[in-house]
Amino acid sequence: MRTITENQLAATLARVPGVPRVVASGNFATPSGALTILDKAVAEYRLFMLNAQAGIPDREGVTLETPFVGSGMRGKPGLRYFPSRLSLVPHLLGDALPPDIVLLHTSVPSDGTVSLGTEVNILPAAVEAVRARGGIVVAQVNPRMPYTFGDAVLTLDEIDYAIEVDEPLPSPAPRPPAEVSRVIGSRVAELVPANATLQLGIGGVPDATLEALSDRRGLKIWSEMFSDGVLALERAGALDPDVPVTASFAFGGAELYDWVARNPRVRMLRTEKANDPGLIARQPALVSINGALQVDLYAQANAGRVRGVIYSGFGGQTDFVVGALHSPGGRAVIALPSWHPKAGVSTVVPRLTGPVTSFQHSFIVSEQGTATIWGHDAADQAQQIIDQVAHPGVREELREAGRDLGFRLR
């Protein structure tokens, strides 16, 4: 790894031929400085990121690409969305979508290594793919990026160039869970057995679920990501002290970033491991807790599209639902409010009209109640979804629609 100036980096990137594909750290680890240099130096390129946040380059000449849409790419004209289980995205980078440049946000060097810190995810695979084809790996080295262990650690010879920055890591805006989320979280927490292993997605319901679990003991974390709620569980004594918190990326407040820094309790894995359904299935009593935009009477969930337009994507939901169902004592939970207040519509529909994200769950939960899906026939599943999950104002309408679909409903 050779530390260079911003002007030297700009000149280096400008020499890359053609229309390069650039893979950059996503979520809340965006290498903003390196991206700004790239955007000024290269007239036309493809930018591939996961859950990209606001502020990324977005102009004519930049083609945005992702398998998971964040706020920085959502609704953008010309967005190239690649449907994929998160566990398989590294294969995309090694085959169909090979990168020419990889931009990382790392810790400062230590003993011949740097750490990817809060964002490991698909980045080790991207580094391997770009080096295999003679591309460029650039690190934005930041003393504020915590040094984390596991697959986060890269040797300096895996990186070609580095620029130095000193800037705080961004955090998501604090959003205390709404009352509906707290009710749902409380119901979900009742489904978590003793000494369970938890996987949680992003949002108010997962956060509220963690709040409701603070008095438990012996809990474990094997998840695609984690945030401030896991630190709260640790401080409450709810987590098993002998089992590391395992995930692929993390984001939260400054206290979380301080806690993960050089903490042997935290192990960051690359996506191929963290999201491997086979490895997930080995975790005892893994409870997968994910949200959805809609569910239907077939117990299918849509977590990716709104009125046919891509909102986010598969993410890790498909990986963890399958893994949880094969875990000894595991459960796959879909949790969502029964009503979408902004759109003024039910989140329970007779039949999804768009792509299905996941299906064959253990439970579906709303603030109205809990539907037990696993082990029940299709008619009983539909009946429970109507009676326990749907908003009371649409239940009769759903019963009529369900009968038209061939369900024997009361």
N, C-alpha and C positions, 0 to 999 in steps of 0.2 A: 504494500500500500504506500503510495507516494502522496504526500500532502502538497496541493497546488493552490494557486490563487484562483479567484473567480474568473478572471480573464483567461487564464490558462485552461480552465475547465470549459469555458465557452468555446474556445478555439478547438479543443479536442472533440467536443460534441458536434460542432459544425462540420467536422470532417467525416462523420458517419454517412455513408452513401445511402441513396434512396429515401424511402419514407420509413424511418425506423420505428419499431415497436418498443415502447418504453414501459417497463413494469416499475411501479413505485410503491413504497410502503403506503398502506391505506389506513382506514379508521382514523384514530386520533394521533397517528405517528407520521403524518404527511411530511416529507422532506421539503418544506416550502422553499427554502433557499435554493436548493439544487434544482427544483422544478422551475423556479423563476429564471435561473440561468439558462436552463434548457430551452425554455419558451422564447427567450430573446435570441438564442443562438441558432435554433432550428426552425425553419419556416413551416415545415409540414412533418407531422409525426402522429403516431397512434399511442394513446395513453391508456394503459391497462392498470386499473386499481380496484381494490375491494372496498366497498362501503366508503367511497370517497366523500369527503366532507366539503362544505362550501369553501370557495376560494381557489379551487384548482383552475388551471388554464382552461379557458373555454372561448375559443375564437375560430374563425375560418382558418383551416389548415390543421386543426387539432381534431382527430377522431377519437372520441371517448369509447372505451371498451371495458366491459365488466361482466362477471357472472353474478354479482350481487350489487344492486344499485343503492347508493347512498344519496344524501341530500345534494351533494355536489354534481351528480349526474342525472338525478331524477327529472324527467320531463324534458331533457335536452334533445333538440332535433338532431337526427343522425346518430343517436346513441346506438352502439352495437352491443346488444345484450346476448350473452352466450349461456343458455340454460345448462346448468351443471350442478351435480352434487358438489359440495365444497371439497370433499375428500378426493374428487377426481380432477379438480382444477390444475394441480401440478402436472397431470398427464396432458392437459391442454397445452401447457407451456412447453412441455417437452416434445410436442408433436405438432398439433394443428396451429398453435399460436406462439411460435418461438420468439423470444425477445432479442433485441439488439443492444439494448441498454437497460441496466437495472439501477434504480436510485433508491438507496437505503437511508434510514435515519438510525444512527447507532450511538452507542456510548463512546466515550473516549477510550483509546487503547489501554490495555492492561495485560502485561505478561505475554505480549505477542498476539493478543486477541482483542476483538471488540464484541459487544453484545447487541443484538437486535432489540433488546429491552422489552417494550410493551407489545411489539408487533412482530411475531414470528411468522405464523400463518403460512402463506404460499411462498414466502421470500427465499428460504433455502433452496427450494426447487427452481425458482427463477434464477438464482445465482448459478446453480449447476447447469441449467439450460443455456444461459447466455455464455458461460465460459466454454461450454462444449462447442459452441459455434464461433468462438473468437470475438465475442462482443465485449462490452465495457461494463464494469461494475464500479459504481461511485457511491461513497459513503458520505453523508452529511453527519459529521462527528459533533456531538453535542454533550457537554458535561451534565446537562439536565436529564439526559436519557438514562434511566436506571440500568445497571448491569444485572441482567437476569441469567439464569443457568439453563441447562438442557440444550435443546436445538437452537437456542438463541445465540450461542457462542460461535463466532466465525474467526478463523485465523486471518492474520493480516495479509497473507499471500492469496487469499480468496478475493481480495478487493484491489482494484487497479489504482483508483484515485480517491482522495479525500479532500473535502473542504471543511473548514472549521466554522461552527456557529455557536452561539450561546443564547438560547432562547427558551422560555418556559414551554413545557408540553401543553397543548390544548386539552381542555376537559369538556365533556358534555355539559350543557346547561343543567343545573340542578332542577329536578322536577319531582317534588314529593308526590307519591302515588295518590291518585284521586280516591274518593270514598268507594266508588265501584271497584277499583283495582284492589283496594284493601279487603273488600268482601270476597272477591274472587281469590285473592292470595291466601286468605284464611281457609277457604274451602280446599284449595290445592294443598296447603300444608297438612290438612287432615289425611291426605292420601300418601304422605311420605312416611314410610316405615322407619323403625328404629335403625340407626347405623346405616342409613341409606347413602348412596353416592348420588350427587346432584349434578344435573346439567340444566342450565337456564339460558334462555335467550335474552333479548334486549327488550326493555320496556317496563311500564309501570307494574304489570302483573308479576313478572319475575322478581322485581324489587320488593313488592309487597309480600310475596311468598317468603323471601328471605327474612323479612322483618318478623313474620309469624313463626319462624323456626328458631328464633334466638334462644329459646329455653331448652332446645334439644341438646343432646350430647352424642359424640361419635360420628357426626356427619362427615362426609368426604366430598371433594369436588373433582369431577372429571368433566370438563366442559370445553366447548369451542372457545368461550370467552368468559371473563368475569369482571365485575365492577365493584363499586364501593360496598355493596351489600355483603360480599364475601368477607371483606375486612371486618365488617360489623359482626359477622358470625364468629370470626376468629377471636375478636376481643370479648365476645360474650362467652367464650369457652365452648361453643357448639361444635367446633371442628375437631376431628381426630388428630391429636398432635403428632402421631406417628406416621401419618399418610400425607404426602405433599399435595398441595393444591396444584392440579394439573390442567393446563389450558394452552391455547394457541395464541391468544392475544388478550389484552386487558386495557380498559380505559376507565378513568374516573377522576377523582380529585387529587390534589397534591399529596394528601396523606397516603393514598393508595400507592402512588408512585414511589414515595419514600419507603413504604412497607415492602414492596417487591424488590427494592434494590439490594442485591447480594444476599437475598434471603433464601437459605436452603430449604425453606418450607414451600417455595414456589418453583415449579418445574414447567418451563415453557417448551412445548413440542411443536414440531412442524405439522401442517394440516394432515398429511398422509397418516400420521400416527393418532393425533388427537381425535380426528373424525373417522377413523377406520372402524366400521361397524363391528368387525371381529374383535378389535381391542376394547371397544366400548362394551361389548357383550361379556367380557371377562371381569368387568367391575361389578362387585356385589350389590344387588338391589339398586341398580341404577334407575333413577327416576328422571326422565326427560320431560322438561316443562317448557313448552313453546306456545307462542301465540298464533293467531290466524286472523285474517280479514273476514273470512266467511267459513261456515261449515254447512253441510247439507244433510239431508235425511239418510244418505248412504254412509254417513259418518266420515265423509271426506273433508279435507281442509284445503282452503286456498289461502296461502300466505304470501303470494307473489304479485297478483294483478288486481287492479281496480278498474272495473268497467272495461276490461280487456287490455288496459294499458299497464305495462310493467311498473310495479311499485318498488319491489325489492328483488325477489328471486328465491331460489331454494334455500340458500344458505346452508347451515348445518342441520336443518330440521330433518331432512330425509335420512341422513346418516344416523342421527341419534334416535329417531323413532325406531328404526330397524334394530340398532344396537340394544336399545332398552328392552325391546320385546324378547330378545334372546339372552338378556342378563338374568342370572338366577334371582328371582324375586323382583325383577325389574318392571317398570311401568312407564308407558308413554302417555303424557297428559297434554291435551290441547286446551288452552284457557283463553277466553275472550269475553268481552261484554256482550250482552244479548242484543244491544241496540247501538247503532252508530249515530251519536247525537248530531254531528255536523251534517251528515247526509240525510238524517231522519229516516233510516231504513233498518230493517232487521238484519242482523248478522247471520241468522239461520235462514237458509233458503231451501226450497224443495230439492233443487238439483243445481250444482255448480254449472255455470255456463262457460267457464274458462278452464285453463289447465289446473289439474289437481296437484297440490304440493305433497301431501302425505295422506295416508289412510291407514285403517286397521289400528286405531289407537286403543289404549286401555280405558281412558276416561276423556270426556269432554265436559268442561266446567265453565259456567258463567256465574254472574251474581245471583241468578235465579236458582241454581242448584247444580247437581252433578249427575251426568248420564254415564252409567257403567256400560262400556261398549264390548270389551273383550268377554267372550263366553256367552254372548246373547245372540239370538237369531236376528236376521235383518229387520223383521217387523218390530221386535222388541227394542232394538237399537233406535229405530225411527221414532217409536212411541216415547222412549225416554228423552230423546233429543227435543221433541216437541214439549213434553210435560215438564222437563227439568232444566233445559238450557234456554229455550226460546222465550222471548218476551211475551207476557200474557196477551198483549194486544194483537198478536199475529198467530196465536196457537190454532184457532179454528180454521183460519185460512191455510195454515200448514197441514192440518189434518185433511182438509178437502184435497189439497194438492197431492198429499201423500197417498190418498186412496186412488187418485187418478194415475199415480205411478205404480200402483199394484200392491201397496203395502196394506196389510190387514190391520187397521187401526181402530181403536175404541173411540 
